[in-house]
Amino acid sequence: MGRGIRLLIAALAATWLVSTGLLSPLPTRGDDIPWQRYRGNLHTHTLWSDGDDYPEMVALWYRDHGYDFVSFTDHNTLWRKEQWVDAANPQGGLVAYNKLKARFPEGWIDERTTATGRQQIKLKMFDEVASRVGSPGHFVIMQGEEITDRFHHCPIHFNATNLKEPIPPMGGDSVRDVIQRNTNALIAQRERTGQPMAIHVNHPNFQYGVTAEDMARVHGANLFEVYNGHTLVNNDGSEDRASAERIWDIILTRRIAELHLPLIYGLATDDAHEYHNIPSRANEPGRGWVVVIARELTPAAIIKSLERGMFYSSTGVMLDRVAPSARGIEVQVHAEEAVDYTIDFIGTRTGYDRSSEPVKTSNGFIIPTTRRYSNDIGRILRTETGTQAEYIFDPSDLYVRARVTSTRKHPNPSVTGEYERAWGQPVRGPAGWRFRPR
């Protein structure tokens, strides 16, 4: 097939995707179209598990800082039962209690004193927080859960968004099996209840528990955290272990060209646990988020856009546009004064070296981690400096994604020296359409 025909096919494919809403461009400022941008966080903890603040106070933090939605994801629990905590609890303690009293002074807080003299506070349930702090069409609060599972020494966590019922950790015979069983449990609940919900794999490099090979073959889940704001999750990997971005490119390449599975999309999240004395280099809110484009601010619309890749992820860089064009991908940065930007287009092309090898110690022992693959996978195909760029597809492109890095350091980084970034979602290139999902 000639180059001109292939580019025509790519253009028609991109046009079809946009017209059907599967990949809609972010509206530029002033466009009179029904799409809107909504900023949100999908990974947040409270005193319902191992966070250090009350659920209504955490919801207020996100609302007060300009977020449009938040999903609460405490470990293996939903806010659907009676639960009391000590006012002097070891997590938030009296600092959190006094802030709660100051913000909600009139009849909101339920308190009691135990027979042993301990002062306790009743945690508010989901419906109470959603009705008091949430606002339909303005600030949406979703009930989620961090399904906290493991296989042997490997922690395997998932965030389930907009759940109706809790999902207990499902276990499994391998890391991959644990991922698949928990994914299947969410799919079963979604089909049984009819409620829109989504699942994503959390921080794959937390104790290096999940590899690219573990995630590549999973069916039914197409979201994972390419960035997590917790200080212990090793987003950037190490000399012997792949970064979360490297894992993403390996997964994308294998799913497209070898496994014929759908794309997987990359989220940025907070994984916030600590809400006092910000910034303090603890595990705090405001480090990573997604910007979803949807026709309305509802859980159903948010989840639909997430699962279709209609969002970008950010740790500070804001985008006016990141979308497929008639010829490739267009990026338009919403520029900040005195900040420069580098736009990288990253992808894999046909003919890449498919070989890989295990990572070994100097003594020859195999490290249980993502294997080493050729640099053909996840190459930087083009780099531009400035606030806008367009990548024109090559006929051999399997997929391409855009990453924007600014010269401004993150004001509250999860690791020292972190720069603000944004990630667009991968788009199949002309060659990638030959490998249709099964």
Sequence and secondary structure as in RCSB ss.txt:
>XXXX:A:sequence
MGRGIRLLIAALAATWLVSTGLLSPLPTRGDDIPWQRYRGNLHTHTLWSDGDDYPEMVALWYRDHGYDFVSFTDH
NTLWRKEQWVDAANPQGGLVAYNKLKARFPEGWIDERTTATGRQQIKLKMFDEVASRVGSPGHFVIMQGEEITDR
FHHCPIHFNATNLKEPIPPMGGDSVRDVIQRNTNALIAQRERTGQPMAIHVNHPNFQYGVTAEDMARVHGANLFE
VYNGHTLVNNDGSEDRASAERIWDIILTRRIAELHLPLIYGLATDDAHEYHNIPSRANEPGRGWVVVIARELTPA
AIIKSLERGMFYSSTGVMLDRVAPSARGIEVQVHAEEAVDYTIDFIGTRTGYDRSSEPVKTSNGFIIPTTRRYSN
DIGRILRTETGTQAEYIFDPSDLYVRARVTSTRKHPNPSVTGEYERAWGQPVRGPAGWRFRPR
>XXXX:A:secstr
  HHHHHHHHHHHHHHHHHHTSS     TT  SS EEEEEES B  TTTT SS HHHHHHHHHHTT SEEEE  B
T  S S  EEETT SSSHHHHHHHHHHH  SS   EEE TT  EEEE   HHHHHHHH BTTTBEEEEEEEEEEE
ETTEEEEEEEES SS       SSHHHHHHHHHHHHHHHHHHH    EEEE  TTGGG   HHHHHT SS  EEE
EEE  TTS TT  SSS  HHHHHHHHHHHHHHTS     EEEEE  B   SSSSSSSS SSS EEEEEESSSSHH
HHHHHHHTT EEEESS  EEEEEE SSEEEEEE   TT  EEEEEEEEETT    EEEEE TTS EEEEEEEE T
TTTEEEEEEESSEEEEE  TTEEEEEEEEEEEEE SS SSTT EEEEE   EE TGGGGS   
